Amino acid sequence: MDLSSIQPILNEPALFIKNKKILVIADLHIGIEKEFREKGLNIPSQTQSMIDKIKEICNIYKPKDIMILGDIKHNIPSSTFQERKDVKNFLEIVENLGLVHIIPGNHDGNIKNYCSDKIKIHQSIGFIHENIGFFHGHRWPNQDIMNCDQIIFGHTHPTIMFTDRLGYNIFEPCWIRGNLVLNKVKKRYSISKNPQYLIIPTFNQFCGGVSVNKQGINGPMKKLINIDKADVHLIDGTFLGKVKDIK
């Protein structure tokens, strides 16, 4: 597997695997606007803007496969009428842009009820395509995933926290890349190689996230990652160095 072909799309929270023509996104959280309304903030639905963004990306890159790494919907355990409508509409449109694969996240209960037969729904413990392991990140991936050259997951909504001279904090979405801590991985998995991991930022700009330089990451994979040694890239392509350098 040529890992150099796995590159984030400049200025977009999306990944394109060039030699396999795979588009990867994660953490759409359709319906999160309800949470904001309950806190007194009137945020318009982001579904159409995400559809437009995906259409634009697909027009440029023309992917064969579209991997959605979980948390398509937001509200659990139940969804609002508007969320159900928006999720169904989103999937009906996106399924015509490429072969859609869904790896369910912790917010995706009953996601199959929103999907046509054209969409492939995989197990939440992960899915392998072209020797790349895809999973959401809220559960331990299966054994086969950990023997891939590359693993890609979301869930943690990685951001970097910057503090300006006046003491205000600013959060920027980012990509996190590195190799797992081999001796920790071997305590849980039987592996023949140490895969490179890539954590993808949330596709929905209103989701917020976890500041990796202050809080680390969420999910079980944090036990196998030395976050201080991870490389950080902003979505505009800026390389910030290692997490330890920007704490």
C-alpha positions in Angstrom: 0.0 0.0 0.0 1.4 3.4 -1.1 0.7 5.5 2.0 1.7 8.7 0.1 -1.6 8.3 -1.9 -3.6 8.9 1.3 -3.9 12.7 1.5 -6.3 15.1 3.1 -8.2 17.4 0.7 -6.8 20.9 1.1 -9.2 23.2 3.1 -11.7 20.4 3.6 -12.3 18.0 6.5 -12.2 15.1 4.0 -9.7 12.6 2.7 -9.2 11.3 -0.8 -7.2 8.1 -1.5 -6.0 8.9 -5.0 -4.9 5.5 -6.3 -8.1 3.8 -5.0 -10.5 6.7 -5.7 -11.9 6.6 -2.2 -13.5 9.6 -0.5 -13.5 9.4 3.3 -15.5 11.6 5.7 -16.6 11.2 9.3 -18.8 12.6 12.1 -21.6 14.5 10.3 -23.9 14.6 13.3 -27.0 15.5 11.3 -29.5 16.9 13.7 -27.0 18.5 16.2 -28.9 21.8 15.7 -31.5 20.6 18.2 -28.8 20.6 20.9 -27.9 24.2 20.1 -31.6 25.3 20.1 -32.1 23.8 23.6 -29.2 26.0 24.7 -30.8 29.1 23.2 -28.8 29.2 20.0 -30.6 29.2 16.7 -28.4 27.3 14.2 -29.8 26.5 10.8 -29.6 23.0 9.5 -26.2 22.1 8.1 -27.4 19.1 6.1 -27.7 21.0 2.8 -24.4 22.7 3.1 -22.7 19.3 3.8 -24.5 17.9 0.7 -23.3 20.8 -1.4 -19.7 20.3 -0.1 -19.7 16.6 -0.9 -21.1 17.3 -4.3 -18.4 19.8 -5.0 -15.7 17.4 -3.8 -17.1 14.5 -5.9 -17.3 16.7 -9.0 -13.6 17.4 -8.7 -12.3 14.0 -7.5 -14.9 11.6 -8.9 -14.6 8.9 -6.2 -15.7 5.3 -6.8 -16.3 4.7 -3.1 -17.5 7.0 -0.3 -16.6 5.9 3.2 -18.6 7.5 6.0 -16.9 6.6 9.3 -19.8 6.9 11.6 -22.0 9.4 13.5 -24.1 10.3 10.5 -26.9 11.2 12.8 -26.6 13.0 16.2 -29.5 12.6 18.7 -29.6 9.4 20.7 -31.6 7.4 21.7 -34.3 9.0 19.6 -34.3 11.4 16.7 -36.4 14.3 15.8 -38.7 14.3 12.8 -36.4 16.8 11.1 -33.3 14.8 11.8 -34.9 11.6 10.3 -35.9 13.6 7.2 -32.5 15.2 6.8 -30.6 11.9 7.3 -32.7 10.1 4.7 -32.4 13.0 2.3 -28.7 13.2 2.7 -28.2 9.5 2.1 -30.5 9.5 -0.9 -28.4 12.1 -2.6 -24.9 10.9 -1.6 -25.6 7.3 -2.8 -25.8 8.6 -6.3 -22.3 10.1 -6.1 -20.4 6.8 -5.5 -20.8 3.5 -3.7 -21.5 4.5 -0.1 -20.0 2.5 2.8 -21.2 3.2 6.3 -19.3 2.1 9.4 -21.8 2.9 12.2 -20.7 5.1 15.1 -22.1 5.4 18.6 -24.8 7.9 17.4 -26.0 5.7 14.5 -28.6 3.4 16.1 -31.0 2.0 13.5 -29.1 3.7 10.7 -30.1 0.9 8.4 -33.7 2.2 8.5 -32.5 5.3 6.6 -30.5 3.4 3.9 -31.5 1.9 0.5 -30.1 -1.4 -0.7 -27.5 0.6 -2.7 -25.6 1.5 0.6 -23.3 -1.0 2.2 -23.5 -1.0 6.0 -20.5 -2.7 7.8 -19.9 -3.8 11.3 -18.9 -1.1 13.8 -15.7 -3.1 14.7 -14.3 -2.1 11.3 -14.1 -2.8 7.6 -11.1 -3.4 5.3 -11.0 -2.0 1.8 -7.8 -2.1 -0.3 -5.7 -3.1 2.7 -6.9 0.0 4.6 -8.7 -0.4 7.9 -11.7 1.9 8.4 -13.7 2.2 11.7 -15.4 4.9 13.7 -13.3 4.8 16.9 -15.8 4.3 19.7 -15.1 0.5 19.8 -12.0 -1.6 19.6 -11.4 -2.5 16.0 -11.2 -6.2 15.1 -8.0 -8.2 14.7 -7.9 -8.0 10.9 -8.0 -4.2 10.9 -4.9 -4.0 13.0 -2.9 -5.9 10.4 -3.5 -3.3 7.7 -0.9 -0.9 6.5 -3.1 2.0 7.4 -6.0 2.5 9.8 -8.3 5.5 9.5 -10.9 6.5 12.1 -12.8 9.5 13.5 -15.0 9.8 16.7 -12.7 12.1 18.7 -13.3 15.3 16.5 -9.6 16.4 16.8 -8.8 20.1 17.2 -5.8 22.2 18.3 -6.4 24.8 20.9 -4.5 28.1 20.4 -4.4 30.8 23.1 -4.0 34.4 21.9 -2.2 37.2 23.7 -5.4 38.3 25.4 -6.0 34.8 26.8 -8.8 33.8 24.4 -8.9 30.2 23.2 -9.4 29.4 19.5 -10.0 25.8 18.3 -9.0 24.7 14.9 -9.9 21.2 13.4 -6.9 19.1 12.5 -5.6 15.8 11.2 -3.6 13.5 13.5 -1.2 11.0 12.1 1.4 8.6 13.6 2.2 5.0 14.4 0.7 3.1 17.3 2.8 2.1 20.3 3.8 -1.4 19.3 4.3 -3.0 22.7 0.8 -1.8 23.8 -0.8 -3.0 20.6 0.8 -6.5 21.1 -0.9 -6.8 24.5 -4.3 -6.8 22.8 -3.7 -7.9 19.2 -1.6 -10.4 17.4 0.0 -8.3 14.6 2.7 -8.7 12.0 3.2 -5.0 11.4 2.6 -1.6 13.1 0.0 0.2 11.1 0.1 4.0 10.6 -3.1 5.7 11.9 -4.9 8.8 10.7 -7.6 10.5 12.7 -10.0 12.4 10.6 -11.7 15.7 11.7 -15.4 16.1 11.9 -17.2 17.0 8.6 -19.7 19.2 10.4 -18.2 22.5 11.3 -20.6 23.0 14.3 -19.6 19.8 16.1 -16.7 21.2 18.1 -14.1 18.7 19.2 -11.4 17.6 21.6 -8.2 19.7 21.8 -5.5 17.1 21.3 -2.8 19.4 22.7 -4.7 19.8 26.0 -7.1 16.8 26.3 -5.6 14.1 24.1 -8.2 12.0 22.2 -11.3 10.0 23.1 -12.1 6.4 22.6 -10.3 3.1 23.3 -7.6 3.8 20.7 -6.1 6.4 23.0 -4.6 3.5 25.0 -2.5 2.5 21.9 -1.4 6.0 20.9 1.3 8.2 22.3 -0.5 11.5 21.3 2.6 13.6 22.2 4.5 12.0 19.3 1.7 12.4 16.7 2.0 14.7 13.7 -0.6 17.6 13.5 -1.8 19.2 10.3 -4.5 21.9 10.0 -7.0 21.4 7.3 -5.4 24.3 5.3 -2.3 22.0 5.0 -0.2 23.8 7.7 2.1 21.3 9.5 2.4 22.2 13.1 4.9 19.5 14.1 4.3 17.1 17.0 1.5 17.5 19.5 4.2 17.8 22.3 5.5 20.9 20.5 2.3 22.8 20.8 1.1 21.9 24.3 
